[in-house]
Amino acid sequence: MKIGGLQKFSLLDYPGELSAIVFTQGCNFRCPFCHNPELVEPSRYSTLLDTEKVLRFLYKRRKKLSAVVITGGEPTLQEDLIPFMRILKAMRYKLKLDTNGSQPEVLCKVIQAGVVDYIAMDLKAPPQLYHALTQSEIDVNKIMRSMELIRLSGIEYEFRSTYVPELLSWNALYEIQNMLQAQDRYFLQECNYSVTLENLKPHHFEDYKIAERPEYLEYKEALQKKRVKFALRA
């Protein structure tokens, strides 16, 4: 595994669980609002952590932690993702996988292997804006396929979007809403400008708070009518 970082303790990243976070290095997207650019842009890469040392740490912590979150970068690009997850499952950890949904064939194998307990998938943009926002050649049908695989898996899941006012309009958010179905759990996240991949710090958005916008209440109401389980994540 190409492990670019390890957070030894988190109360927030796996709902209801005490977790550690394993950050994989490398991503096939170049979203300008990325919160982990040091794992995405090769010029920002740091020295990889030793996988065996990470596993030894997690083995020692297995009675104090209940879960491990595997995030990135994009974890489904890692060739040894499933073997790594099998080892953690053997330690009796609950596992959460964060993904951009670009690799449904890998996601299917992870689900079939029975090594994941929670999946969080990012919805970067409405379908017609995916290429532009991710700066990639992603086949958007793969995004939709991943969403369907997750829904059918029987595994706990969430979809989530980062709202960047200078890149996504409220109309675009409504188009993302059309990708959702009743009973989906969906989070709208504020952008952390201090750690973005590109310099997204325009003065007129510095104090932008989603919850204070009248558009937000209308958006929330529309999702509730659709019976989507919605929440704002600051």
C-alpha positions in Angstrom: 0.0 0.0 0.0 1.2 3.5 -0.8 0.4 5.1 2.6 1.0 8.8 2.6 -0.3 9.5 6.1 -1.8 8.1 9.3 -4.1 9.9 11.8 -3.9 7.9 14.9 -7.3 8.9 16.4 -10.5 10.4 15.2 -14.0 10.8 16.7 -15.5 12.3 13.5 -14.6 10.2 10.5 -16.4 7.0 11.2 -19.9 7.7 12.6 -20.2 6.3 16.1 -16.7 4.7 16.2 -13.3 5.6 17.5 -11.1 5.3 14.4 -7.7 5.7 12.9 -7.3 7.1 9.4 -5.0 5.6 6.8 -4.3 8.1 3.9 -3.4 6.5 0.6 -1.2 8.3 -1.8 -2.3 9.0 -5.4 -5.5 10.1 -7.2 -6.9 10.1 -10.7 -8.8 13.4 -10.1 -7.4 16.9 -9.8 -10.3 18.7 -8.1 -9.2 22.2 -7.3 -11.1 22.1 -4.0 -9.3 18.9 -2.8 -8.8 18.8 0.9 -5.7 16.5 0.8 -3.6 17.9 -2.1 -0.4 16.5 -0.6 -1.8 13.0 -1.4 -2.9 14.0 -5.0 -0.2 16.2 -6.5 3.1 14.3 -7.0 5.1 17.5 -6.4 3.6 17.7 -2.9 4.2 14.0 -2.0 6.0 13.2 1.2 7.9 10.0 2.0 5.6 6.9 2.1 5.0 5.3 5.5 6.1 1.7 6.0 3.0 -0.5 5.6 4.2 -3.0 8.1 4.8 -0.4 10.7 1.3 1.0 10.2 -0.2 -2.5 10.5 1.8 -3.1 13.7 0.5 0.2 15.2 -3.0 -0.7 14.3 -2.6 -4.2 15.8 -1.4 -2.7 19.1 -4.3 -0.3 19.1 -7.1 -2.8 18.3 -8.5 -2.8 21.8 -8.7 1.0 22.0 -9.9 1.7 18.5 -12.9 0.1 16.9 -12.5 1.2 13.3 -10.1 2.2 10.5 -11.0 4.7 7.8 -9.1 4.2 4.5 -9.1 7.4 2.5 -6.9 9.3 0.1 -6.1 10.3 -2.5 -8.2 7.5 -4.0 -7.8 4.1 -2.2 -9.3 2.1 -5.1 -6.2 2.8 -7.2 -4.1 0.7 -4.7 -3.4 -2.7 -6.1 -3.2 -4.3 -2.6 -6.2 -2.6 -1.2 -8.2 -5.7 -0.6 -5.3 -7.7 1.0 -4.6 -4.7 3.3 -8.3 -4.6 4.3 -8.4 -8.3 4.9 -5.6 -7.9 7.4 -7.4 -5.2 9.2 -10.6 -7.2 9.3 -8.7 -10.1 10.8 -7.8 -7.6 13.6 -11.6 -7.2 14.1 -11.7 -3.6 12.9 -14.7 -2.1 11.3 -13.6 -0.6 8.0 -14.8 2.6 6.2 -13.7 3.3 2.7 -13.7 6.8 1.2 -13.9 6.8 -2.6 -14.5 9.1 -5.6 -16.5 6.3 -7.3 -14.3 6.2 -10.4 -13.4 2.5 -10.1 -16.7 0.5 -9.8 -15.0 -2.7 -10.8 -12.7 -2.4 -7.8 -15.5 -1.3 -5.6 -17.5 -4.4 -6.6 -14.6 -6.6 -5.6 -14.2 -4.8 -2.2 -17.9 -5.4 -1.5 -17.8 -9.0 -2.7 -14.8 -9.7 -0.5 -16.8 -8.6 2.6 -14.1 -6.4 3.9 -15.9 -3.1 4.2 -18.6 -1.9 6.7 -19.2 1.7 5.6 -18.6 3.4 2.2 -18.5 7.2 1.7 -18.6 8.3 -1.9 -17.9 11.9 -3.1 -20.3 13.4 -5.7 -18.0 16.0 -7.2 -20.4 17.7 -9.6 -23.5 17.1 -11.8 -22.7 14.7 -14.7 -22.1 17.3 -17.3 -19.5 19.1 -15.2 -17.6 16.0 -14.0 -14.8 16.3 -16.6 -14.3 20.0 -15.9 -14.4 19.9 -12.1 -12.3 16.8 -11.7 -9.9 17.7 -14.5 -10.0 14.1 -15.7 -11.4 11.9 -18.5 -13.7 10.0 -16.1 -16.6 8.1 -17.7 -19.6 9.5 -15.7 -21.4 6.2 -16.2 -18.8 4.8 -13.8 -19.9 7.2 -11.2 -23.5 6.2 -11.6 -22.5 2.5 -11.6 -20.6 3.0 -8.3 -23.6 4.7 -6.7 -25.9 1.8 -7.7 -23.3 -0.8 -6.4 -23.2 0.9 -3.1 -27.0 1.1 -2.8 -27.4 -2.6 -3.6 -24.5 -3.7 -1.3 -26.5 -3.8 2.0 -23.6 -1.8 3.5 -24.0 1.4 5.4 -23.1 4.3 3.1 -23.2 8.0 2.5 -22.8 10.3 -0.5 -21.3 13.8 0.0 -20.5 16.9 -2.0 -18.2 19.8 -1.2 -19.8 23.1 -2.1 -17.5 25.6 -3.6 -19.5 28.7 -4.6 -17.1 29.9 -7.2 -17.2 26.5 -9.0 -20.7 25.2 -8.4 -24.0 27.1 -8.6 -27.1 26.2 -6.6 -28.6 25.0 -9.9 -25.6 22.6 -10.1 -26.4 21.3 -6.6 -30.0 20.7 -7.7 -28.6 18.6 -10.6 -26.5 16.6 -8.1 -29.7 16.1 -6.1 -31.2 14.4 -9.2 -28.5 11.7 -8.8 -29.9 10.9 -5.4 -32.7 8.5 -4.4 -35.0 8.1 -1.5 -33.2 6.8 1.7 -29.8 7.9 0.4 -27.7 9.6 3.1 -26.2 12.8 1.7 -23.9 15.4 3.3 -23.2 18.8 1.9 -19.7 20.0 3.0 -18.2 23.5 3.2 -14.9 24.0 1.4 -11.7 24.3 3.5 -9.9 27.0 1.5 -6.8 26.7 3.6 -5.8 23.3 2.2 -7.2 23.3 -1.4 -5.2 22.0 -4.4 -5.4 25.4 -6.1 -5.6 28.9 -4.8 -9.3 29.3 -4.1 -9.4 32.2 -1.8 -11.5 35.0 -3.4 -12.4 37.7 -0.9 -16.1 37.7 -1.7 -16.4 34.0 -0.6 -14.2 34.1 2.5 -17.1 34.5 4.9 -19.5 32.4 2.9 -21.5 30.1 5.2 -23.9 27.6 3.6 -26.4 27.5 6.5 -26.8 31.3 6.3 -28.0 31.3 2.7 -31.7 31.3 1.9 -31.0 28.9 -1.0 -29.8 26.4 1.5 -33.2 26.1 3.3 -34.9 25.6 -0.1 -32.3 22.9 -1.0 -32.8 21.1 2.3 -36.5 21.2 1.9 -36.3 19.7 -1.6 -34.1 16.9 -0.4 -36.4 16.1 2.5 -39.4 15.9 0.1 -37.4 13.4 -1.9 -36.9 11.5 1.4 -33.1 11.8 1.2 -31.4 11.8 4.6 -29.6 15.1 4.4 -27.3 17.0 6.7 -24.8 19.9 6.5 -21.2 19.1 7.4 -19.1 22.1 8.3 
